[in-house]
């Protein structure tokens, strides 16, 4: 995020009227600035590399394999090469956060996007205050996810079946016993306050544990920690 505290946003939507409406809405909000627009995944990748936004606001209709790949490439940019211009340390490329505006009927598709690195989801009929607040939350590194989407996500992970060993099982070894407890609670949808009460520790301590868990498992937000908890076998899908 810029030193001024202003959150820069790249709007990705294939409909010109919606791009215009979003730009006008966000431009009127103190602390937000729209630095560019894109109509599809390829344009989003080019614009993100050039404009370096804090948040990419992506239309959920650009989902599916192409949309998921775009999210993955936005949040996990290619490593620097010999031809990449050298930038000052303070301006080194930082992967943007991705906030997806999704139609209600596509909530269940969030699983793949979360695994790809999306930091938040908001229904596309959210009111302006919800949208601007969500952008600021995602820019700060926190997760935004609607209650309905949380239920859809939990249903999706519980219905997953695999006949092979879970790929991230070994990853649990990096977590302490207390961090595993915290991860279970996070994956169950508990708030920091609820976890603090359950474990009889301070909410600030819970926040520290959550940050440590995310760092150790390579997740950027709590929503990715949910997928890790299921994929690692820490929480088993319902029979």
Helices and strands as residue ranges (DSSP letters): E 7-12, H 16-27, E 32-38, H 41-51, E 55-59, G 60-62, H 64-75, G 89-91, E 97-102, G 104-109, H 110-116, E 120-123, H 128-139, H 147-159, G 169-174, H 177-187, H 192-199, H 203-217, H 222-231
